[in-house]
Amino acid sequence: MSYQALYRVWRPQRFDEIVGQQVITQTLKNALITGQTSHAYLFTGPRGTGKTSAAKIFAKAINCHHLKDGEPCNECVTCKAITQGRLNDVIEIDAASNNGVEEIRDIRDKAKYAPTEADYKVYIIDEVHMLSTGAFNALLKTLEEPPANVVFILATTEPQKIPLTIISRTQRFDFRRISTKDSYDRMVYILQQKQISFDDKALMIIARAAEGGMRDALSILDQTLSFGDNEITLKNALQVTGSVNHDLLNAYVTDISNQQVSQALETLEKVLAEGKDANRFIEDLINFCRNLLLYQQDPSLVVDQDLGDVDEQFKQFAAQLSAEQIYQMIDHLNETQQQMRFTTHPDVYMEVLTIKLAQPVQMKPLAADEKVAQPDAQAAQSNAEIDRLQSQVKKLSAQVQQLEQNHTENAKPQSVNRQTPTTKRRSREVKPNLAKIYPVLANATKQNLVQLKEIWPDLMSMLSVTQRALMHVAQPVAASEEGAVIAFNYAFLYEKAADDSELRELLSADIDKLVGHDLKIAYVDAEQWPQIRQSYIDQHKEDLQNSDSAAAHSSESVSSQTQAPADPLVTKAEALFGADTVEVKDD
């Protein structure tokens, strides 16, 4: 295969070629110059920011005999062998596919042997956070006291998953996201070296779409070259990245800021008709709003971070829209972005979003004559509201005084009389469906209940925000292979959930995804659950005693030979609901 991707051809071979990580590269070069290198390093940061490239360059530099200013010569036999991946003393390991204890033990055993060709044996472990707990433990002692002439370089995108005992035994370097300007400058250099013409705005689009990853930027650039037949144009860059044309973006923001709903929907239709990705469009809008906020605070921030891409219309938006309006737009954008994660119809969400953005509260500035008339109208409305609230306060005060008098005369009877009807009324409104609950209790086991409780947090995360709020006060209290009983702490939420058939079907479908089979869901009020449970036990007392007579003498109670025999009814209750929730009281 003769052609190689740009990110492979232009992979850094010197510290100075690593983009946007000057502090890290200078620190490593100084350590090499002074001979104060560590035995273990941890490179962390987002993808495509130079972690693995820096590790390979460090492996060359520490073994190069012609080191100059901390940089490898890339001309000696050792440097060329490392560049080509032929040196046996530089071992690169992918922890994602070699994450077991045996692989790390093999590294630990081989690290004892001296290097064969180079001065140092270097182990580069990429995606080290994928190692298992046992593998980390096997690596721990070797990192603390490694053999002579051995260097470990660990690279990861998720340092929070690495045990602190590992991190404390390494020198940690945090690679930051590469700025848009640095990505742009690097692409300009590469295209000039390849003598390819390009459009500056096209490279800006690619640099923004890369989101801080140099490898991503070069991959998108490579794709744009292929799409445009070795020509970089703005149209090709927009087509490849899925970004929205600057004119369409300005037109959309103009329509929603002027509350022109129909025109905003037409502009949205044009955007989607061009095949633009809805999520990318939202990202562009959020970035646009963020730039507006920064420009209002300090125009130089946008000039520095977005390569000076500020036109007159952008300045007009920054002058017209207030910070509160921009905050409101960002809130709507974030909310829609979260909702679109699990939908197959993003265009519907985009249309709803457009209507929300074009019809916000107090979005349009008031005209001069409206500003004059507004205070009088507001004053009249405020006076009417004050009068109404004062009358309500008087009525409530009279009711409070009456209640205090009644309480003083006969406190306890009144308290009972006030509470009893409420309890009775709620018991009539909240009726448990025993036809669904009893079949679950007939086959319920503690193992099924424990399994359901373990997946309960994952199950809640799969629901929408509204459904999660409803189920937040609910928890499973009994489960079998075919069904489950969910108890609600509040009766009114139980009533609401009982009427929501869509929620019950969604819970069954999500449980099917998590455990491999669906469950028939039954709801119950938490206050009624103890009575329902006791009622079931009383009604099926004989069946429980007959079916569990052997269970009382099973292998799980070998020590019971020296103790009193267990009650079969208690044994069945513990099997259904768990021993920690069953309390035995003698009559």
Solvent accessible surface area in square Angstrom, and as a share of the most:
residue,aa,sasa,rsa
1,M,224,1.00
2,S,121,0.78
3,Y,125,0.48
4,Q,81,0.36
5,A,30,0.23
6,L,4,0.02
7,Y,82,0.31
8,R,134,0.49
9,V,82,0.47
10,W,57,0.20
11,R,81,0.30
12,P,28,0.17
13,Q,59,0.26
14,R,84,0.31
15,F,1,0.01
16,D,92,0.48
17,E,62,0.28
18,I,8,0.04
19,V,24,0.14
20,G,1,0.01
21,Q,5,0.02
22,Q,114,0.51
23,V,124,0.71
24,I,13,0.07
25,T,9,0.05
26,Q,88,0.39
27,T,59,0.34
28,L,1,0.01
29,K,23,0.10
30,N,68,0.35
31,A,19,0.15
32,L,17,0.08
33,I,99,0.50
34,T,86,0.50
35,G,59,0.57
36,Q,136,0.61
37,T,42,0.24
38,S,20,0.13
39,H,64,0.29
40,A,0,0.00
41,Y,1,0.01
42,L,0,0.00
43,F,0,0.00
44,T,3,0.02
45,G,12,0.12
46,P,36,0.22
47,R,133,0.49
48,G,6,0.06
49,T,2,0.01
50,G,18,0.17
51,K,15,0.06
52,T,24,0.14
53,S,11,0.07
54,A,0,0.00
55,A,0,0.00
56,K,59,0.25
57,I,1,0.01
58,F,0,0.00
59,A,0,0.00
60,K,3,0.01
61,A,2,0.01
62,I,20,0.10
63,N,3,0.02
64,C,12,0.07
65,H,140,0.62
66,H,118,0.53
67,L,60,0.30
68,K,153,0.65
69,D,104,0.54
70,G,1,0.01
71,E,5,0.02
72,P,1,0.01
73,C,39,0.23
74,N,38,0.19
75,E,124,0.56
76,C,25,0.15
77,V,127,0.73
78,T,32,0.18
79,C,0,0.00
80,K,95,0.40
81,A,6,0.05
82,I,12,0.06
83,T,70,0.41
84,Q,115,0.51
85,G,67,0.64
86,R,145,0.53
87,L,10,0.05
88,N,111,0.57
89,D,3,0.01
90,V,26,0.15
91,I,50,0.25
92,E,84,0.38
93,I,24,0.12
94,D,65,0.34
95,A,0,0.00
96,A,46,0.36
97,S,83,0.53
98,N,51,0.26
99,N,58,0.30
100,G,24,0.23
101,V,44,0.25
102,E,118,0.53
103,E,65,0.29
104,I,1,0.01
105,R,106,0.39
106,D,65,0.34
107,I,11,0.05
108,R,84,0.31
109,D,68,0.35
110,K,110,0.47
111,A,1,0.01
112,K,139,0.59
113,Y,151,0.57
114,A,78,0.60
115,P,24,0.15
116,T,110,0.64
117,E,114,0.51
118,A,13,0.10
119,D,62,0.32
120,Y,70,0.26
121,K,17,0.07
122,V,0,0.00
123,Y,7,0.03
124,I,1,0.00
125,I,1,0.00
126,D,34,0.18
127,E,50,0.22
128,V,0,0.00
129,H,19,0.09
130,M,85,0.38
131,L,10,0.05
132,S,48,0.31
133,T,105,0.61
134,G,29,0.28
135,A,0,0.00
136,F,10,0.04
137,N,96,0.49
138,A,11,0.08
139,L,2,0.01
140,L,43,0.21
141,K,121,0.51
142,T,10,0.06
143,L,0,0.00
144,E,75,0.33
145,E,115,0.52
146,P,33,0.21
147,P,41,0.26
148,A,87,0.67
149,N,71,0.36
150,V,6,0.03
151,V,4,0.03
152,F,0,0.00
153,I,0,0.00
154,L,0,0.00
155,A,0,0.00
156,T,0,0.00
157,T,46,0.27
158,E,51,0.23
159,P,26,0.16
160,Q,136,0.61
161,K,114,0.48
162,I,7,0.03
163,P,49,0.31
164,L,144,0.72
165,T,67,0.39
166,I,1,0.01
167,I,28,0.14
168,S,87,0.56
169,R,65,0.24
170,T,19,0.11
171,Q,80,0.35
172,R,109,0.40
173,F,24,0.10
174,D,85,0.44
175,F,3,0.01
176,R,127,0.46
177,R,136,0.50
178,I,7,0.04
179,S,47,0.30
180,T,27,0.16
181,K,104,0.44
182,D,40,0.21
183,S,1,0.01
184,Y,36,0.14
185,D,63,0.33
186,R,32,0.12
187,M,0,0.00
188,V,25,0.14
189,Y,99,0.38
190,I,0,0.00
191,L,0,0.00
192,Q,108,0.48
193,Q,99,0.44
194,K,79,0.34
195,Q,166,0.74
196,I,26,0.13
197,S,85,0.55
198,F,55,0.23
199,D,52,0.27
200,D,68,0.35
201,K,115,0.49
202,A,0,0.00
203,L,0,0.00
204,M,29,0.13
205,I,26,0.13
206,I,0,0.00
207,A,3,0.02
208,R,58,0.21
209,A,13,0.10
210,A,2,0.02
211,E,86,0.39
212,G,10,0.10
213,G,2,0.02
214,M,19,0.08
215,R,104,0.38
216,D,30,0.15
217,A,0,0.00
218,L,7,0.03
219,S,45,0.29
220,I,33,0.17
221,L,0,0.00
222,D,18,0.09
223,Q,105,0.47
224,T,0,0.00
225,L,8,0.04
226,S,90,0.58
227,F,117,0.49
228,G,13,0.12
229,D,127,0.66
230,N,99,0.51
231,E,87,0.39
232,I,3,0.02
233,T,40,0.23
234,L,52,0.26
235,K,157,0.66
236,N,21,0.11
237,A,0,0.00
238,L,11,0.06
239,Q,98,0.44
240,V,31,0.18
241,T,21,0.12
242,G,12,0.12
243,S,8,0.05
244,V,8,0.05
245,N,47,0.24
246,H,66,0.30
247,D,105,0.55
248,L,26,0.13
249,L,14,0.07
250,N,6,0.03
251,A,39,0.31
252,Y,0,0.00
253,V,0,0.00
254,T,38,0.22
255,D,13,0.07
256,I,0,0.00
257,S,12,0.08
258,N,70,0.36
259,Q,64,0.28
260,Q,70,0.31
261,V,35,0.20
262,S,72,0.47
263,Q,91,0.40
264,A,0,0.00
265,L,55,0.27
266,E,101,0.46
267,T,12,0.07
268,L,2,0.01
269,E,119,0.53
270,K,123,0.52
271,V,0,0.00
272,L,48,0.24
273,A,84,0.65
274,E,87,0.39
275,G,63,0.61
276,K,17,0.07
277,D,72,0.37
278,A,7,0.05
279,N,64,0.33
280,R,49,0.18
281,F,0,0.00
282,I,0,0.00
283,E,66,0.29
284,D,26,0.14
285,L,1,0.01
286,I,36,0.18
287,N,52,0.27
288,F,9,0.04
289,C,0,0.00
290,R,83,0.30
291,N,13,0.06
292,L,0,0.00
293,L,32,0.16
294,L,42,0.21
295,Y,36,0.14
296,Q,58,0.26
297,Q,143,0.64
298,D,57,0.30
299,P,65,0.41
300,S,53,0.34
301,L,62,0.31
302,V,2,0.01
303,V,71,0.41
304,D,94,0.49
305,Q,72,0.32
306,D,8,0.04
307,L,32,0.16
308,G,37,0.35
309,D,47,0.24
310,V,31,0.18
311,D,52,0.27
312,E,130,0.58
313,Q,68,0.30
314,F,9,0.04
315,K,83,0.35
316,Q,98,0.43
317,F,6,0.03
318,A,11,0.08
319,A,89,0.69
320,Q,100,0.44
321,L,11,0.06
322,S,47,0.30
323,A,27,0.21
324,E,120,0.54
325,Q,22,0.10
326,I,0,0.00
327,Y,116,0.44
328,Q,53,0.24
329,M,3,0.01
330,I,32,0.16
331,D,90,0.47
332,H,40,0.18
333,L,0,0.00
334,N,65,0.33
335,E,81,0.37
336,T,7,0.04
337,Q,38,0.17
338,Q,103,0.46
339,Q,79,0.35
340,M,9,0.04
341,R,158,0.58
342,F,158,0.66
343,T,35,0.21
344,T,120,0.70
345,H,115,0.51
346,P,50,0.31
347,D,64,0.33
348,V,80,0.46
349,Y,71,0.27
350,M,0,0.00
351,E,82,0.37
352,V,73,0.42
353,L,1,0.00
354,T,0,0.00
355,I,72,0.37
356,K,73,0.31
357,L,1,0.01
358,A,0,0.00
359,Q,116,0.52
360,P,16,0.10
361,V,120,0.69
362,Q,160,0.71
363,M,2,0.01
364,K,125,0.53
365,P,95,0.60
366,L,86,0.43
367,A,52,0.41
368,A,83,0.64
369,D,103,0.53
370,E,82,0.37
371,K,119,0.50
372,V,115,0.66
373,A,63,0.49
374,Q,67,0.30
375,P,74,0.47
376,D,106,0.55
377,A,60,0.47
378,Q,94,0.42
379,A,52,0.40
380,A,64,0.50
381,Q,133,0.59
382,S,56,0.36
383,N,87,0.45
384,A,64,0.49
385,E,74,0.33
386,I,87,0.44
387,D,88,0.46
388,R,115,0.42
389,L,83,0.41
390,Q,99,0.44
391,S,50,0.32
392,Q,78,0.35
393,V,92,0.53
394,K,146,0.62
395,K,136,0.58
396,L,106,0.52
397,S,51,0.33
398,A,60,0.47
399,Q,106,0.47
400,V,77,0.44
401,Q,111,0.49
402,Q,96,0.43
403,L,97,0.48
404,E,104,0.47
405,Q,106,0.47
406,N,46,0.24
407,H,95,0.42
408,T,115,0.67
409,E,142,0.64
410,N,71,0.36
411,A,34,0.26
412,K,164,0.69
413,P,57,0.36
414,Q,62,0.28
415,S,34,0.22
416,V,91,0.52
417,N,92,0.47
418,R,118,0.43
419,Q,117,0.52
420,T,51,0.30
421,P,68,0.43
422,T,70,0.41
423,T,83,0.48
424,K,115,0.49
425,R,115,0.42
426,R,78,0.29
427,S,58,0.37
428,R,150,0.55
429,E,104,0.47
430,V,3,0.01
431,K,148,0.63
432,P,36,0.23
433,N,72,0.37
434,L,72,0.36
435,A,82,0.64
436,K,90,0.38
437,I,0,0.00
438,Y,38,0.14
439,P,76,0.48
440,V,9,0.05
441,L,0,0.00
442,A,50,0.39
443,N,100,0.51
444,A,2,0.01
445,T,56,0.33
446,K,90,0.38
447,Q,149,0.66
448,N,14,0.07
449,L,9,0.05
450,V,64,0.37
451,Q,77,0.34
452,L,5,0.02
453,K,96,0.41
454,E,121,0.54
455,I,24,0.12
456,W,30,0.10
457,P,87,0.55
458,D,79,0.41
459,L,1,0.00
460,M,21,0.09
461,S,68,0.44
462,M,68,0.30
463,L,6,0.03
464,S,59,0.38
465,V,115,0.66
466,T,103,0.60
467,Q,28,0.13
468,R,91,0.33
469,A,69,0.53
470,L,16,0.08
471,M,1,0.00
472,H,147,0.65
473,V,30,0.17
474,A,7,0.05
475,Q,101,0.45
476,P,4,0.02
477,V,23,0.13
478,A,0,0.00
479,A,1,0.01
480,S,6,0.04
481,E,107,0.48
482,E,132,0.59
483,G,2,0.02
484,A,0,0.00
485,V,0,0.00
486,I,1,0.01
487,A,3,0.02
488,F,0,0.00
489,N,77,0.39
490,Y,114,0.43
491,A,10,0.08
492,F,134,0.56
493,L,28,0.14
494,Y,11,0.04
495,E,59,0.26
496,K,125,0.53
497,A,0,0.00
498,A,42,0.32
499,D,125,0.65
500,D,44,0.23
501,S,70,0.45
502,E,121,0.54
503,L,0,0.00
504,R,49,0.18
505,E,122,0.55
506,L,60,0.30
507,L,1,0.01
508,S,20,0.13
509,A,47,0.36
510,D,4,0.02
511,I,1,0.01
512,D,58,0.30
513,K,148,0.63
514,L,66,0.33
515,V,38,0.22
516,G,61,0.59
517,H,70,0.31
518,D,84,0.43
519,L,10,0.05
520,K,162,0.69
521,I,5,0.03
522,A,2,0.02
523,Y,8,0.03
524,V,0,0.00
525,D,1,0.01
526,A,33,0.25
527,E,97,0.44
528,Q,34,0.15
529,W,17,0.06
530,P,62,0.39
531,Q,120,0.53
532,I,12,0.06
533,R,52,0.19
534,Q,96,0.43
535,S,40,0.26
536,Y,7,0.03
537,I,13,0.07
538,D,84,0.43
539,Q,116,0.52
540,H,53,0.24
541,K,94,0.40
542,E,132,0.59
543,D,87,0.45
544,L,9,0.04
545,Q,68,0.30
546,N,114,0.59
547,S,83,0.53
548,D,18,0.09
549,S,61,0.39
550,A,78,0.61
551,A,42,0.32
552,A,10,0.08
553,H,143,0.64
554,S,45,0.29
555,S,93,0.60
556,E,168,0.75
557,S,36,0.23
558,V,100,0.57
559,S,77,0.50
560,S,32,0.21
561,Q,158,0.70
562,T,128,0.74
563,Q,120,0.53
564,A,86,0.67
565,P,112,0.70
566,A,54,0.42
567,D,68,0.35
568,P,36,0.23
569,L,31,0.15
570,V,36,0.20
571,T,33,0.19
572,K,32,0.13
573,A,8,0.06
574,E,61,0.27
575,A,43,0.33
576,L,0,0.00
577,F,5,0.02
578,G,2,0.02
579,A,56,0.43
580,D,125,0.65
581,T,70,0.41
582,V,37,0.21
583,E,135,0.61
584,V,93,0.53
585,K,153,0.65
586,D,137,0.71
587,D,195,1.01
